Amino acid sequence: MNIEKVNSIAHQLTEDFQKTNLLNLFQKLISTLSQVVSQPNQPQHQTSLSAIKGQLYDAIDASIVNTMAPSWFEAVNLLKQDVLLGNDLRNKIDAIFADNTITPASAQEELQQLFNSTSEIQKGLQNLVAGLDLLDIEEDVLADDEYEISTLIPRKEIDNTVKGLSKELSEFDFILKHLNELLGKDSEKYTLRTLSTTDPLISVIAGINLAVLLGRIVSWVLDQYKKILEIKKLRKELQNNELPEDILEGIKDYCDKVMTDKIDEFVKQLEREYKSIRDAGRKNEIMNGVRISINKIANRIDSGFNYEVRMPVLEEPDLEDYEETPEVDPKIVDLQKYRDTLQYRKTTDDRILSLPEKNINPDKK
């Protein structure tokens, strides 16, 4: 990951700590719990504890970490392993209280340790920002008309080889090319922006139409995949219990059929919406490419790939300059919605989907 992107992440997280007032609320939670420990018979302390916990959780819910792009979340973990921020932090606090319902003193001790580590993260980010600013390192900022589309590739999926990386570059280009063809007259050029290592990250600059379409499709696939993920976990348990291989394969076949049927319905919906392609033969060719692209996306999400879209930071308009509140471009609204659903997701164990990635004739399935 390039240093400019790291600088952007550090700046945004530092600002997020300030905006949410996270550490102050966390410290108040521990102080109030201390009063509960020292004066357990005073009900007002328990009431105050519940109130401050609610305020802390509201702050955590408002954190940008909860909608952070996959590659950005990966970068945070590179800066410091096992970072707990956003929903992960809330879940840890919940677990501490749940595990120590009758031993609040133990909960206080564990929360203090968690606070200390969270405080260290903030200080580390502040020092990083100061150091990079001193070196005049710029932030990774998109121009007003630039939209970034990226895929984060698990290193194991390319076997640590140039050939493997080259293949995935071609697959990503296939997906973007065929989605772009679906846009018809609204199709847009896309160009390589960054290629980073560790877990390889491929980013391209595109127009808003392609960014919205990819964001919509990936968001839809992730929503469908939730059911598959539950079956995948169940299959792993059955595998651990040494069920026969034919039964396990039957589960995989079932998942493929469920996903295929859903994708067929979604492709028909897209075909109804995008009507700019009039030639029947050409339309069939394009929709077949779109279907294969969605299959590729689903297979890769199952293997631990992540996709993301990023948009430029929008300036808040000065309402005094307008007689009426200015309208926001609906495409911007859609892109923000899709962007926030592409949360970091890391699957485990073997893949369960094997959707076809070659030419498909939907009438001969």
FENCORHU-V975642 format. One record per run of one state. SS is the DSSP state (@ for helix, = for strand, . for the rest). FROM is the first residue (numbers start at 1). TO is the last residue. Records with the same first field share a line. If there is no record, write none. Layout:
SS->FROM-TO  FROM-TO
This chain:
.->1-2  21-21  39-42  62-63  68-69  80-86  100-103  135-146  153-154  159-161  183-183  187-190  197-200  207-207  241-244  274-279  303-305  312-318  322-329  342-361  365-365
@->3-20  22-38  43-61  64-67  70-79  87-99  104-134  155-158  162-182  184-186  208-240  245-273  280-302  319-321  330-341  362-364
=->147-152  191-196  201-206  306-311
